[in-house]
Amino acid sequence: MQTTIQQDATHQLPQAVEPRNPGMELDLDWVQAVQANTSAIERRAKTLPGRRSVKKEHQAAWLLKAISLIDLTTLSGDDTEGRVKRLCAKAKQPVREELLETLGMSGLTTGAICVYHDMIETAVTALDGTGIPVAAVSTGFPAGLSPFHLRVEEIRQSVAAGAAEIDIVITRRHVLQGNWQALYDEMKAFREACGDAHVKAILATGELGTLRNVYKASLVCMMAGADFIKTSTGKESVNATLPVSLVMIRAIRDYYDRTGYRVGYKPAGGISKAKDALVYLSLIKDELGDRWLQPDLFRFGASSLLGDIERQLEHRVTGKYSAGHRHAIG
């Protein structure tokens, strides 16, 4: 089974693996020159699910890789310490030990745990010594419309509480109004408030109007120093889609070609089936290459995805599908 998942204590902390994107001056000429051929993008995206067929032991290897890339997430109004502790236990042991032993992958964990600020301390304590980072959503998530100084302070408080990664939300009206300087300044302030913690910029692509806007917003956030760009909060009516992912991934590729810095990508919302994870992994491999198939450069924002992957792996080992309720997440 061909898959590579490092097991050292800090392998999933992005700052331990890849030089951080320092950002650059806002290049409005580059931003304004962006074009997006929507019909061509949609045609390309439509072909993706049928282009690669991963079977048998290769499928198992790719699904195990997907587990290592999941930001296991709970972002509900009724979150409790108990739920977060159970989620952390699942992150540490995402698949039954006997299955992992059979597959030769003992010690596999998810990429991170993602929670609201109020649950950071609980998650950090539960994950102590595991090397699994805690990510926190911030800046008035999910709308991002609280006063600016409070959004910045929320980042600082989350970092002080122990979050190693901060998922921020941008102000969508900056994109819709074409105010790229305001978006750049906002993102740069958020990056500075994060300090050593890595920052994922949530674009809320379902609310940006056009694929061209998605491309421009991706570029501006990377210019301002985003370590990751992320599709969605998971709370919009439209979350991660293949056309949006293709646009954001190509923006990442253009930025890398221009600057030499790799920026990560995180699709979030609506990715709940193992077969969907395989499509996204193949898209990343085709468009960006194997280097991006590591936790410091690619994450799934998901919760129920892990349960379906576990069912597929159990079928691989036993030849039988188990009931979904046997794979509770939190």
KOLGU-877516 format. One record per residue (C-alpha): x, y, z negated. Coordinates in steps of 0.02 Angstrom, whole numbers, padded with zeros to 5 digits, always signed. Layout:
BEGIN
XYZ
...
***
This chain:
BEGIN
+00000+00000+00000
+00080+00160+00059
+00050+00306-00057
+00164+00418-00158
+00108+00491-00323
+00244+00557-00437
+00226+00515-00621
+00337+00639-00713
+00258+00747-00847
+00255+00909-00746
+00225+00845-00569
+00053+00923-00556
+00104+01096-00613
+00127+01194-00451
+00259+01308-00524
+00371+01156-00553
+00369+01103-00371
+00354+01241-00241
+00419+01421-00243
+00271+01533-00279
+00200+01644-00146
+00263+01818-00196
+00145+01905-00076
+00190+02045+00042
+00135+02220+00088
-00039+02229+00161
-00020+02214+00351
-00180+02288+00420
-00122+02265+00600
-00112+02077+00570
-00281+02075+00483
-00370+02176+00617
-00297+02068+00756
-00381+01912+00687
-00505+01826+00803
-00611+01671+00772
-00692+01574+00914
-00841+01507+00818
-00903+01386+00951
-00729+01310+00974
-00704+01296+00786
-00872+01211+00764
-00837+01090+00908
-00670+01043+00832
-00747+01020+00660
-00884+00909+00731
-00756+00787+00798
-00663+00767+00633
-00768+00631+00547
-00745+00512+00694
-00564+00546+00738
-00483+00440+00603
-00542+00272+00539
-00451+00221+00381
-00486+00043+00329
-00440-00089+00200
-00280-00061+00102
-00246+00103+00193
-00415+00170+00139
-00380+00120-00041
-00213+00211-00035
-00294+00370+00032
-00430+00363-00100
-00301+00343-00237
-00213+00494-00166
-00378+00590-00169
-00397+00554-00355
-00229+00635-00390
-00292+00791-00300
-00457+00816-00392
-00488+00965-00506
-00613+00869-00614
-00740+01003-00653
-00881+01044-00773
-00956+01218-00754
-01129+01204-00830
-01218+01318-00950
-01245+01171-01067
-01062+01117-01077
-01010+01057-01249
-00845+01010-01329
-00898+00829-01322
-00931+00835-01135
-00764+00918-01102
-00672+00789-01208
-00756+00649-01111
-00708+00734-00949
-00527+00746-01007
-00529+00562-01052
-00589+00527-00876
-00449+00635-00804
-00321+00533-00901
-00401+00367-00851
-00499+00404-00690
-00519+00220-00641
-00531+00065-00750
-00357+00009-00799
-00378-00167-00731
-00423-00097-00560
-00272+00018-00560
-00159-00125-00612
-00225-00231-00470
-00195-00087-00349
-00022-00054-00420
-00063+00122-00479
-00062+00118-00669
-00040+00292-00742
-00137+00383-00606
-00225+00542-00664
-00328+00679-00583
-00245+00840-00528
-00321+00952-00662
-00471+00989-00770
-00573+01145-00727
-00683+01227-00860
-00755+01392-00919
-00647+01501-01032
-00739+01447-01188
-00684+01266-01163
-00499+01296-01126
-00439+01260-01303
-00539+01098-01312
-00469+01040-01145
-00289+01089-01184
-00296+00993-01348
-00374+00841-01267
-00241+00838-01129
-00091+00874-01240
+00061+00776-01182
-00018+00714-01020
+00051+00842-00898
-00125+00871-00832
-00152+01060-00816
-00309+01152-00869
-00386+01270-00742
-00510+01403-00796
-00636+01498-00691
-00625+01683-00725
-00666+01861-00669
-00852+01852-00701
-00874+01684-00615
-00974+01648-00509
-01036+01820-00451
-00878+01919-00494
-00978+02077-00529
-00931+02116-00708
-00829+02276-00740
-00656+02265-00666
-00561+02291-00829
-00660+02150-00909
-00618+02033-00765
-00433+02070-00785
-00443+02047-00973
-00535+01883-00952
-00387+01818-00851
-00265+01871-00986
-00370+01789-01121
-00382+01626-01023
-00194+01620-00996
-00166+01656-01181
-00285+01512-01224
-00177+01391-01125
-00245+01387-00947
-00106+01347-00823
-00215+01391-00673
-00345+01527-00650
-00484+01516-00521
-00538+01695-00486
-00682+01758-00378
-00659+01901-00258
-00780+02046-00235
-00876+01993-00079
-00929+02169-00032
-00747+02216+00002
-00749+02086+00141
-00922+02129+00206
-00876+02314+00214
-00704+02281+00288
-00619+02366+00141
-00460+02262+00150
-00358+02381+00043
-00481+02362-00100
-00478+02172-00084
-00288+02173-00080
-00274+02286-00233
-00400+02180-00329
-00313+02017-00288
-00143+02089-00330
-00206+02146-00501
-00277+01974-00534
-00113+01892-00486
-00016+02007-00602
-00135+01970-00746
-00106+01783-00722
+00080+01797-00759
+00155+01622-00745
-00015+01541-00723
-00057+01503-00543
-00205+01590-00463
-00334+01516-00346
-00434+01646-00250
-00615+01592-00226
-00681+01672-00067
-00863+01616-00083
-00859+01586+00105
-01046+01553+00116
-01073+01737+00075
-00944+01815+00192
-01051+01818+00348
-00930+01760+00484
-00784+01643+00510
-00682+01794+00561
-00714+01871+00391
-00661+01708+00309
-00496+01712+00406
-00463+01895+00362
-00505+01871+00178
-00390+01720+00172
-00246+01821+00244
-00272+01970+00129
-00279+01862-00027
-00119+01773+00024
-00034+01940+00060
-00082+01992-00118
+00002+01838-00193
-00132+01703-00207
-00057+01532-00243
-00213+01445-00176
-00363+01498-00075
-00526+01410-00118
-00688+01399-00022
-00824+01418-00151
-00881+01431-00329
-00995+01281-00301
-01141+01393-00348
-01177+01466-00174
-01310+01396-00058
-01171+01348+00065
-01006+01286-00006
-00860+01193+00075
-00886+01152+00259
-00769+01084+00391
-00775+01240+00503
-00732+01352+00356
-00595+01233+00302
-00519+01233+00476
-00515+01423+00477
-00437+01437+00304
-00309+01301+00339
-00254+01387+00498
-00238+01550+00404
-00125+01459+00281
-00023+01390+00426
-00005+01563+00505
+00048+01637+00339
+00178+01501+00315
+00245+01526+00491
+00260+01714+00459
+00329+01713+00282
+00398+01540+00244
+00289+01522+00088
+00165+01381+00069
-00006+01424-00004
-00123+01290-00068
-00301+01251-00015
-00450+01198-00120
-00618+01151-00045
-00754+01152-00178
-00939+01117-00186
-01033+00982-00094
-00891+00856-00078
-00964+00707-00170
-00929+00554-00061
-00768+00458-00037
-00790+00463+00152
-00795+00654+00144
-00632+00657+00047
-00550+00551+00183
-00604+00676+00316
-00530+00822+00219
-00367+00729+00189
-00350+00687+00373
-00386+00869+00418
-00247+00928+00302
-00127+00798+00372
-00166+00847+00552
-00161+01036+00528
-00030+01064+00392
+00066+00901+00374
+00107+00781+00234
+00186+00912+00120
+00014+00986+00086
-00052+00817+00027
+00018+00845-00148
-00068+00919-00302
+00032+01080-00296
-00041+01122-00124
-00210+01036-00110
-00353+01007-00231
-00534+00952-00221
-00651+01051-00332
-00769+00910-00380
-00852+00807-00514
-00961+00671-00438
-00830+00634-00303
-00727+00534-00426
-00872+00418-00466
-00898+00372-00284
-00712+00344-00256
-00708+00228-00407
-00853+00128-00334
-00761+00109-00169
-00602+00052-00255
-00700-00075-00359
-00775-00142-00199
-00601-00156-00125
-00541-00262-00273
-00697-00364-00312
-00793-00365-00148
-00946-00295-00239
-01022-00122-00258
-01064-00073-00435
-01207+00039-00492
-01168+00224-00498
-01215+00238-00682
-01064+00127-00724
-00948+00268-00670
-01004+00414-00776
-00892+00567-00767
-00933+00668-00923
***
